[in-house]
Amino acid sequence: MSEFIYKIDYIYKPKERKRPMTKAEMIRNQFKELGEKVAAKNTDYGESVFEPPTLCPHLAASSAILVRLSDKFNRLKRLINNTAEVKEESIADTLDDICGYSVLLKIQLSEKNS
C-alpha cells in the first residue's frame, strides 16, 4: 500500500518551478544553439562561404559574406514591416542568419590577417 501512495504522491506532487533564466544564461544558451547551427550549416555547404562565389569568382570571400549580410538586413527590414510570404522565414531565423554570417565574416577576416 505504501508503494501505491508513493506513486500517487509522485504523480500529483506539484513540480518544482525552475527559476527563470538570467539574461547571461539566456545569452550563453542562444550562442550555444547558434554555434551548433552555424557549424552544421557550414559543414553542409562545404565551407563554401570561405571561398570566392562560384558565379562571381572575382569577388573575395569576405565581400561575398558582406553581400549575404546585406541581403539578410534587407529581409529583416521587410519582415518587420510586412508579413512574410514564405511562412518558414521568421524574424528570429533572420537574426540567427545575421549573427551567423557575422561570425563567419569575423573568422574569414582573422584568417586573412594572420
N, C-alpha and C positions, 0 to 999 in steps of 0.2 A: 504494500500500500504506500509506503513512504517513497518508493521509486516513482509511482504514479503522481504523487503530489509534487515531487521534484520536477517531473516533466511538465506538469501544468504550470508550476511557478516559472519555469524556464521559458515556456511558450508565451505566457501572458505578462511576464515581467517587462515593465517598460524599458526600452532600450536606452542606454545612457546616451545623452546627446554629446556629440563631439563638439568641442569648442570651435567657433568659426576660425577659419584660417587667417593668419595675419597677412598683411599686404606683402611682406617679404616672402612668406611661404607661397603666396599666390604667384609672385614674380618668378620664384625658383621653379615652381610647377609648370608655368607657361613656357619658360625657356627649356626645361627638360623635354616637354612634349614637342615643342617646336624643333629642338635639336634633332630628335629622333625622326621627325617627319622630313626635315630638310636633308638629313643624311640619307634617308631611304630614297627620296626623290632624286638626289644627286646620283646615287648608285643606279637607279632605274634609267636615268638619262645618260649614263655612261660618262659622267663628269664633263659633259659637253659644254657646260656653262663656262668652263675654263679654257675653251678653245675658240678661235675665231668662228663665227657662224658659217654654216655650210653655204648658205645663199649669199653671204656677204663676206667672203674670205679676207677682204682688205680691212675689215673692221676689227679692231682689237677686242679681246675678250672683255676687258673692263668697260669699254664703250658699249658693247652689246648688253652687258648687265645693266648699265645705266638706261638703255633703251627699254629693257624689260621693266625696270623700276618706274620709268615714266609711264608706261602702259598701265602698270598697277595703280599708280596715283590717279590716272585718268579714270580708271574703273572705279576706284574708291569714291571719287567725286561724283560720278554718275550714280553709284549705288546709294550714296547719301541723299541725293536729290531726286531719285526716281526708283521705282520698283524694278527689280532685275527681271529681264525676260527669261534668263536661264535660272531656274529656281535653285540650282546647286551652287550658285555663286552668291556668297554672303559677304557682308562687311567683315566679319571675323576671318573668313578664308582669305580675303584680300589683304587684311592686315598681316596675317601669317605670311603671305607671299612677300609682302614688302619687307618684313623682318628677315625672312629667309634670304631674299636677294641682297639685302644689306650686309648680312653676314658673309655671303658668298663673295660680294664685292670686296669686303674687308680682307678676306683670305687672298683673293686674286691680287690685290694691291700689295699686301705684305709679301707675297711670293715674288712679285715683280720687283720690289725694292730690296729683296735680300740677296 
